[in-house]
Amino acid sequence: MMKALFTFKRSSSLPLLVTRTSIRQRTHNIRTNPNIKSQRSFLSTAAADEFDADDKHTNRLEIENPHYPNLFKPLDLGPHIGTLPNRVIMGSMHTGLEGHSIPNILMPFLKSDANTDDMDTNKRTNATHDDLFAMATYFEHRAKGNVGLMVTGGISPNRAGWLGPFAAKLTTHDEMLLHKEVTERVHSVQVQSYPHGNSQKARICLQILHAGRYAHHPFAVSASSTKSPISKFQARELSLKGVQSTILDFVQCAVLAKEAGYDGVEIMGSEGYLINQFLVSGTNLRNDQYGGDFKNRMKFAVDIVAQTRQAVGQDFIIIFRLSMLDLIQGGSSWDEIKILAAAMEDAGATIINTGIGWHEARIPTITTNVPRGNFAWVTKKLKDENIIDIPLCATNRINAPHVGEQILEERYADLVSMARPFLADPHILKKSQEGRAQEINTCIACNQACLDHAFVGKTVSCLVNPLACHETELSIPENSIPENERLNIGVIGSGPAGLAFATTAATIGHHVTLYDKAEEIGGQFNMAKRVPGKEEFHETIRYFQSQIDKLVKQGKLNLCLNSELTHADIEENQIIDKWIIAAGVNPRSPSIPGIDHPNVLSYIDVLRKNAKVGNNVAIIGAGGIGFDVAEYLIHHKDGDLDKTADGVRIDDFLKDWGVDDSIASRGGLSTTHINSDDHLSGRKITMLQRKKGKLGKNLGKTTGWIHRATLAKSGAVDMLNSVTYDRIDENGHLHIILNKGSKGEESKLLEVDNIITCAGQIPKDDLQKAVKSELKGKVFTIGGAYEALELDAKRAIDMGTRLALKISDDSVVPGEHKFQASAGPEENLFNFFKSVMK
């Protein structure tokens, strides 16, 4: 639980409540009184009661939800806007459904042929994203999950603000008309407050995002002419006229959003985008009225919010995303953050949402190795200053209802924002409200199908929910298969692919028998969940188990564990109509003399069989599995218990990554950062790869750097490339040659206690190969048994889900049974520009 994670102590030198003052007095106090400090603590029950009595945002007549009373407490935003039904905002995510501004003349060259095997041709799929039907469907699904307020992905207010070439923008009347479908579909949904007697239309805000120097195109502009380390283009400095024109573009975008029917806008002032670039002296080198001291540097943000409020009136939500922890050298100071927050309220903001980290920051902020609720203390620090009256929203790694409930209960914030959890499960709130938390498909923060897709122009999805952002082409309606088309299906293997197939097929009406030789479901997930930073995989197994339990009770699925089937069992079974082989993979054993020495282990020996591992270890192979094993070994001592996601400590993370939790230094970076080794195992690891070049080069696009940095920071891992494996001697020591055939050739002996092979996998497809020819048309392989590259749960779950939806179709035959989403024009455009840039 979060109480165990948050171990901050409250200062006894400050009163519990501070008198609220005007902005001038507040600003004066912030600037002149260095002794004003934040209270970072949990409140006692009595203190929370005192706050409840003074909570201006709560309707005290509401009956509490029995499961998560704070999460489902309504929030009053004032007489002009009204009340939100709960305290959860669905945060902004780039999905690829926001449309584009690609000229019509280019579209014929960027369209992919629709994969009609994958799509119901009677559905309106809009694979070209030339209208916003798919976006409207996506948000409508989440509104039906009882989200009270949602925020779109970033929409640019002008061409220079595009994230990439021809990205989504809202600058014209025609573009505004496209958005009406989104707002009308969302407003058609009624969201219930607790108790169920009250309901109101779902609401949605449009996020206005100007990329600034983060733009991946040659029109990039910023406060000054600087270049971001994560983009290829030098930004041009905006002239004074350009600054003022850009402010008007923000305002016009908000006006168009209101005309389109949006209930408000979120103005993106964090994550290192344009507004953030004006706020920080390192990216704002101006000497006019928008540069220099902080009062001038924040003028751009203040003018945008103030002029927007004047233009849209009082009945329109304005959320300002404020960067409270930049996590870069020379970022905003805490005093500047407080001054800006107060100024935002006075300028007309309705809600302040927390922004954490610039995109170029080298500290993880949303990935799975970040503890749950890791940055809620930042929001609490501002809340405890008692300098603003408007609601504050906490963000980042809030992926479960009990996490959000605890943040609200302990007065860390007035609202919580969940973004990717709504990709994983559109109905996370509805299930929470009804006390069905066990049925939530939890976001594991892997980035594999969301951010990794977004950064290459690919439509976003979700590793644990392939339907996400593909609602117009995929759905899993219960009992949708006509009775005369329902099959008896045998599924062998309960790893990611097998679980996805079995639960999907049984849900739509087939009868499924799921076999596994292990005593528990999960397959490779049971190894992944043991790796530090991947504890969330426990939740995926829990979710699938809950689905299986429900389907078993409904008589749709039989689960047979400790059951290893042979090809004879398949051939003799007269009941099963079709077989699905999801048996996974076997580890590849490299051809090295002496590889059969008892000191040589596979990754399965370590992660599944709990083999005892010595203090000095060589790992052969530096792909994802090699990095996982290395991380496991440097953090796990013999006898250590595996952690769950709730057991990962925030304080350890902040210490390890050098985050100053007092924010005494600019940007919140610790000036005295010392790597912590009190939770390391003491092992020494040598990682080896045959290829020349950086180890881990092909790890996840947005997460690979984190894995490399984690091992580097530990000081316990050496990495060697261009390795030739000579032999393993009688002592179990590894003889290698570095840079063989070059001038720098060097022979080396690694006197290690164990050698662990992580040299790839081969498909476990022997069952399919062994069946007789008359059965071959009934046997399908999926997941790793079909394609054994890296252990890719995203591909496995997607493949299992899509095949299950079409398995009763006679046109689906073995060898032609892999279906996937078609590439949209944005992805094709990205690939075109990538090839040109090369």
DAWOCOR-V109400 format. One record per residue. RES is the residue in three letters. PHI is phi in whole degrees, 0 to 359 (NA if undefined). BURIAL is # if it has 16 or more other C-alpha atoms within 10 Angstrom, else .. D_FIRST is the distance of its C-alpha to the first C-alpha in whole Angstrom. Layout:
# DAWOCOR-V109400
res = <RES RES>
phi = <PHI PHI>
burial = <BURIAL BURIAL>
d_first = <D_FIRST D_FIRST>
This chain:
# DAWOCOR-V109400
res = <MET MET LYS ALA LEU PHE THR PHE LYS ARG SER SER SER LEU PRO LEU LEU VAL THR ARG THR SER ILE ARG GLN ARG THR HIS ASN ILE ARG THR ASN PRO ASN ILE LYS SER GLN ARG SER PHE LEU SER THR ALA ALA ALA ASP GLU PHE ASP ALA ASP ASP LYS HIS THR ASN ARG LEU GLU ILE GLU ASN PRO HIS TYR PRO ASN LEU PHE LYS PRO LEU ASP LEU GLY PRO HIS ILE GLY THR LEU PRO ASN ARG VAL ILE MET GLY SER MET HIS THR GLY LEU GLU GLY HIS SER ILE PRO ASN ILE LEU MET PRO PHE LEU LYS SER ASP ALA ASN THR ASP ASP MET ASP THR ASN LYS ARG THR ASN ALA THR HIS ASP ASP LEU PHE ALA MET ALA THR TYR PHE GLU HIS ARG ALA LYS GLY ASN VAL GLY LEU MET VAL THR GLY GLY ILE SER PRO ASN ARG ALA GLY TRP LEU GLY PRO PHE ALA ALA LYS LEU THR THR HIS ASP GLU MET LEU LEU HIS LYS GLU VAL THR GLU ARG VAL HIS SER VAL GLN VAL GLN SER TYR PRO HIS GLY ASN SER GLN LYS ALA ARG ILE CYS LEU GLN ILE LEU HIS ALA GLY ARG TYR ALA HIS HIS PRO PHE ALA VAL SER ALA SER SER THR LYS SER PRO ILE SER LYS PHE GLN ALA ARG GLU LEU SER LEU LYS GLY VAL GLN SER THR ILE LEU ASP PHE VAL GLN CYS ALA VAL LEU ALA LYS GLU ALA GLY TYR ASP GLY VAL GLU ILE MET GLY SER GLU GLY TYR LEU ILE ASN GLN PHE LEU VAL SER GLY THR ASN LEU ARG ASN ASP GLN TYR GLY GLY ASP PHE LYS ASN ARG MET LYS PHE ALA VAL ASP ILE VAL ALA GLN THR ARG GLN ALA VAL GLY GLN ASP PHE ILE ILE ILE PHE ARG LEU SER MET LEU ASP LEU ILE GLN GLY GLY SER SER TRP ASP GLU ILE LYS ILE LEU ALA ALA ALA MET GLU ASP ALA GLY ALA THR ILE ILE ASN THR GLY ILE GLY TRP HIS GLU ALA ARG ILE PRO THR ILE THR THR ASN VAL PRO ARG GLY ASN PHE ALA TRP VAL THR LYS LYS LEU LYS ASP GLU ASN ILE ILE ASP ILE PRO LEU CYS ALA THR ASN ARG ILE ASN ALA PRO HIS VAL GLY GLU GLN ILE LEU GLU GLU ARG TYR ALA ASP LEU VAL SER MET ALA ARG PRO PHE LEU ALA ASP PRO HIS ILE LEU LYS LYS SER GLN GLU GLY ARG ALA GLN GLU ILE ASN THR CYS ILE ALA CYS ASN GLN ALA CYS LEU ASP HIS ALA PHE VAL GLY LYS THR VAL SER CYS LEU VAL ASN PRO LEU ALA CYS HIS GLU THR GLU LEU SER ILE PRO GLU ASN SER ILE PRO GLU ASN GLU ARG LEU ASN ILE GLY VAL ILE GLY SER GLY PRO ALA GLY LEU ALA PHE ALA THR THR ALA ALA THR ILE GLY HIS HIS VAL THR LEU TYR ASP LYS ALA GLU GLU ILE GLY GLY GLN PHE ASN MET ALA LYS ARG VAL PRO GLY LYS GLU GLU PHE HIS GLU THR ILE ARG TYR PHE GLN SER GLN ILE ASP LYS LEU VAL LYS GLN GLY LYS LEU ASN LEU CYS LEU ASN SER GLU LEU THR HIS ALA ASP ILE GLU GLU ASN GLN ILE ILE ASP LYS TRP ILE ILE ALA ALA GLY VAL ASN PRO ARG SER PRO SER ILE PRO GLY ILE ASP HIS PRO ASN VAL LEU SER TYR ILE ASP VAL LEU ARG LYS ASN ALA LYS VAL GLY ASN ASN VAL ALA ILE ILE GLY ALA GLY GLY ILE GLY PHE ASP VAL ALA GLU TYR LEU ILE HIS HIS LYS ASP GLY ASP LEU ASP LYS THR ALA ASP GLY VAL ARG ILE ASP ASP PHE LEU LYS ASP TRP GLY VAL ASP ASP SER ILE ALA SER ARG GLY GLY LEU SER THR THR HIS ILE ASN SER ASP ASP HIS LEU SER GLY ARG LYS ILE THR MET LEU GLN ARG LYS LYS GLY LYS LEU GLY LYS ASN LEU GLY LYS THR THR GLY TRP ILE HIS ARG ALA THR LEU ALA LYS SER GLY ALA VAL ASP MET LEU ASN SER VAL THR TYR ASP ARG ILE ASP GLU ASN GLY HIS LEU HIS ILE ILE LEU ASN LYS GLY SER LYS GLY GLU GLU SER LYS LEU LEU GLU VAL ASP ASN ILE ILE THR CYS ALA GLY GLN ILE PRO LYS ASP ASP LEU GLN LYS ALA VAL LYS SER GLU LEU LYS GLY LYS VAL PHE THR ILE GLY GLY ALA TYR GLU ALA LEU GLU LEU ASP ALA LYS ARG ALA ILE ASP MET GLY THR ARG LEU ALA LEU LYS ILE SER ASP ASP SER VAL VAL PRO GLY GLU HIS LYS PHE GLN ALA SER ALA GLY PRO GLU GLU ASN LEU PHE ASN PHE PHE LYS SER VAL MET LYS>
phi = <NA 291 300 286 276 275 244 284 258 276 292 269 273 241 292 293 241 243 298 279 231 290 298 297 293 297 299 298 298 298 286 255 245 288 273 288 236 274 259 257 201 279 272 291 301 297 295 298 297 300 294 303 295 253 282 283 265 247 274 288 277 291 277 286 292 288 262 221 299 282 296 252 275 299 233 275 259 104 295 280 255 100 245 276 286 206 258 245 257 278 289 290 218 283 250 88 263 285 88 207 238 292 300 303 295 270 302 300 274 245 279 264 291 298 278 293 295 262 239 281 292 278 269 272 265 50 294 267 57 271 222 248 299 295 296 298 296 303 287 298 301 283 299 293 273 77 281 279 215 239 234 287 293 294 242 280 275 196 296 298 275 310 289 219 303 60 286 295 216 226 227 230 297 297 295 299 298 299 286 299 297 297 292 293 294 294 291 286 262 263 256 270 274 259 285 291 292 258 209 208 293 294 236 214 248 264 274 262 230 252 293 61 284 277 292 261 199 284 267 302 229 204 300 220 280 227 236 285 289 246 224 265 247 288 282 274 287 290 288 302 296 294 298 294 293 294 302 295 294 301 297 297 298 295 298 296 298 295 296 285 107 295 274 174 228 251 266 282 247 225 61 88 283 308 300 299 293 288 285 255 295 292 248 243 254 289 234 255 290 251 217 99 286 293 304 285 294 272 300 301 295 296 297 299 292 297 288 295 302 298 280 261 84 270 265 223 287 238 264 249 273 255 285 266 206 291 61 228 298 75 290 294 276 295 300 295 296 294 299 295 301 296 293 296 297 293 283 121 294 269 220 252 260 279 251 234 77 286 295 273 298 256 232 297 233 225 281 294 281 279 300 299 61 299 245 296 297 292 297 298 300 288 300 289 290 54 248 225 258 285 297 248 244 270 221 77 58 255 239 216 299 290 291 298 300 293 300 287 299 270 62 282 198 265 220 234 253 240 249 301 304 277 288 295 210 301 254 302 286 299 296 295 299 266 74 246 299 296 268 284 274 281 295 261 57 276 73 295 249 255 296 299 288 301 283 238 75 270 301 293 216 209 304 270 214 297 287 302 67 234 295 280 240 231 204 234 287 298 53 279 279 304 302 285 251 283 246 266 237 257 243 254 115 247 278 306 292 296 296 297 296 299 290 292 298 292 298 278 131 288 259 240 246 253 251 205 286 279 268 213 282 124 53 296 302 289 273 301 295 274 281 306 92 237 297 296 296 306 291 294 296 302 298 296 296 295 295 297 302 294 290 297 298 278 76 264 215 249 250 239 273 53 232 256 272 251 294 294 300 294 293 274 283 260 263 288 278 218 248 242 266 233 280 87 226 247 293 281 261 293 275 229 306 91 295 271 298 298 281 270 237 263 297 291 303 281 274 251 262 56 299 287 239 286 273 237 227 250 245 268 113 232 272 300 291 300 294 298 296 299 295 299 289 282 254 258 269 302 90 295 276 290 267 258 299 286 266 275 272 295 301 297 298 300 293 296 261 72 265 275 284 265 50 286 255 301 81 77 267 291 273 235 292 236 300 274 237 287 243 265 277 91 285 246 244 241 262 228 217 290 291 277 119 295 289 77 300 259 291 309 301 255 235 303 298 291 297 295 293 299 291 296 295 293 70 251 234 259 237 237 242 55 261 251 271 278 190 247 276 295 271 81 268 256 261 229 235 264 55 301 87 250 295 269 302 212 272 214 249 256 274 250 277 215 243 245 268 227 259 100 222 233 298 268 244 295 296 295 294 274 290 288 300 291 261 298 285 252 244 237 255 221 67 296 294 270 212 255 264 294 291 248 292 300 295 295 292 298 295 297 294 294 293 301 288 236 295 276 280 296 282 272 234 305 94 230 236 256 239 207 291 285 287 272 296 296 294 295 294 301 295 296 294 298 292 292 296 293>
burial = <. # . . # # . . . . . . . . . . . . . . . . # . . # # . # # . . . . . . # # # # # # # . . . . . . . . . . . . # # # . . . . . # # . # # # # # # # # # # # . . . . . # # # # # # # # # # # # # # # # # # # # . . . . . . . # # # . # . . # # # . . . . . # # # # # # # # # # # # # # # # # # # # # # # # # # # # # # # # # # # # # # # # # # # # # # # . . . # # # # # # # # # . # # # . # # # # # # . . . . # # # # # # # # # # # # # # # # # # # . # # # # # # # # # # . . . . # # # # # # . . . . # . . # # # # # # # # # # # # # # # # # # # # # # # # # # # # # # # # # # # # . # # # # . . . # # # . # # # # # # # # # # # # # # # # . . # . . . # # # # # # # # # # # # # . # # # # # # # # # # # # # # # # # # # # # # # # # # # # # # # # . # # # # # # # # # # # # # # # # # # # # # # # # # # . # # # # # # # # # # # # # # # # # # # # # # # # # # # # # # # # # # # # # # # # # # # # . . . # # # # # # # # # # # # # # # # # # # # # # # # # # # # # # # # # # # # # # # # . . . . # . . . . # # # # # # # # # # # # # # # # # # # # # # # # # # # # # # # # . . . # # # # # # # # # # # # # # # # # # # # # # # # # # # # . # # # . . . # # # # # # . . . . . . . . # . . . . . # . # # # # # # # # # # . # . . . . # # . # . # # # # # # . # # . . . . . # . . # # # # # # # # # # # # # # # # # # # # # # . . . . . # # # # . # # # # . # # # # # # # # # # # . # # # # # # . . . . . . . . . # # # # # # # # # # # . . . . # # . . # # . # # . # # # # . # # . . # . # # . # # # # # # # # # # . . . # # # # # # # # . . . . . . . . . . # # # # # # # # # # # # # # # # . # # . . # . . . . # . # # # # # # # # # # # . . # # # # # # # # # # # # # # # # # # . . . # . . . . # # # . # # # # # # # # # # . . . . . . . .>
d_first = <0 4 6 6 7 9 12 15 17 19 23 25 28 28 28 25 27 30 33 33 36 38 37 40 39 36 37 39 37 34 37 39 36 34 33 31 27 24 21 18 16 13 16 17 17 21 20 19 21 24 23 23 26 27 25 28 26 25 28 27 29 26 25 21 19 18 15 14 16 16 16 19 21 24 25 29 30 33 37 38 35 33 30 27 25 22 20 19 22 23 23 26 27 30 31 35 36 36 40 42 46 47 51 53 55 53 51 53 52 49 48 47 49 46 45 46 45 42 42 44 47 47 44 44 42 43 42 44 42 45 44 40 40 37 35 36 35 32 31 32 30 27 28 29 25 25 24 26 26 27 28 31 31 33 37 39 42 44 46 45 41 41 38 41 44 45 41 40 42 42 46 48 49 49 46 44 46 44 41 42 41 37 37 39 37 34 36 37 33 32 29 28 26 24 26 28 32 31 31 32 33 31 31 31 32 34 32 35 35 38 37 39 40 37 40 41 45 48 47 44 45 43 43 45 47 44 42 39 38 36 39 43 45 46 45 48 48 48 51 51 52 50 47 48 49 45 44 46 45 41 43 45 42 40 43 44 40 41 44 42 40 37 35 34 34 31 33 31 32 29 28 32 34 37 36 34 37 39 36 36 40 39 40 42 45 47 50 50 48 45 45 45 43 40 41 43 41 38 41 41 38 39 42 40 38 41 43 41 40 44 45 42 42 40 39 37 33 33 30 30 28 28 27 25 24 27 27 30 33 35 32 32 31 29 32 33 30 30 34 33 30 33 36 34 33 37 38 37 33 31 28 26 24 22 24 23 25 29 29 31 29 28 24 22 20 19 19 17 17 15 12 10 11 13 16 14 16 19 19 18 21 23 22 23 26 27 30 29 29 28 25 23 20 17 18 17 14 13 13 11 11 8 8 11 11 8 11 14 13 13 16 15 18 20 19 17 19 18 21 21 18 21 23 21 21 24 22 19 19 21 19 16 19 20 17 18 14 15 19 17 19 16 17 17 18 21 24 27 28 27 28 30 32 32 33 36 37 36 34 31 29 26 25 23 25 29 30 28 31 34 34 37 38 35 34 33 34 34 37 39 41 45 45 48 46 43 43 42 40 39 36 36 33 29 28 27 31 31 28 29 32 32 29 31 35 34 32 36 38 39 38 36 36 33 34 32 34 30 28 25 25 24 27 26 23 22 23 22 18 19 20 18 17 17 14 14 17 15 14 18 19 17 19 22 22 21 24 26 25 26 29 30 30 32 35 35 33 34 31 33 31 33 36 38 41 44 46 49 46 46 49 50 47 49 47 44 46 44 42 39 38 35 35 34 35 37 36 40 41 43 47 47 50 48 45 45 44 42 40 39 36 35 31 31 32 29 26 27 29 27 31 31 31 33 33 35 35 37 35 38 37 35 33 30 30 31 29 26 27 28 24 23 26 25 22 22 24 25 23 20 17 16 12 10 9 6 8 10 11 12 15 16 17 18 20 21 23 24 22 24 21 23 25 28 30 31 29 26 27 27 31 30 28 28 26 24 25 23 20 23 25 29 30 33 33 36 36 39 40 44 44 45 42 39 36 33 36 35 31 29 31 28 26 29 29 26 26 29 28 25 28 30 28 27 31 31 32 36 37 40 42 46 45 48 47 50 49 47 49 49 47 44 44 45 48 47 49 48 50 53 56 56 57 54 53 52 51 48 47 43 43 40 38 37 38 35 36 35 38 37 37 40 39 39 42 44 44 45 48 49 49 53 54 55 51 50 50 47 45 42 40 37 34 35 38 39 39 37 37 33 30 30 27 28 32 31 29 32 35 33 33 36 38 36 38 41 42 44 46 49 50 47 48 46 47 47 43 41 40 38 38 41 41 42 44 41 41 44 45 42 44 47 47 45 48 50 48 49>
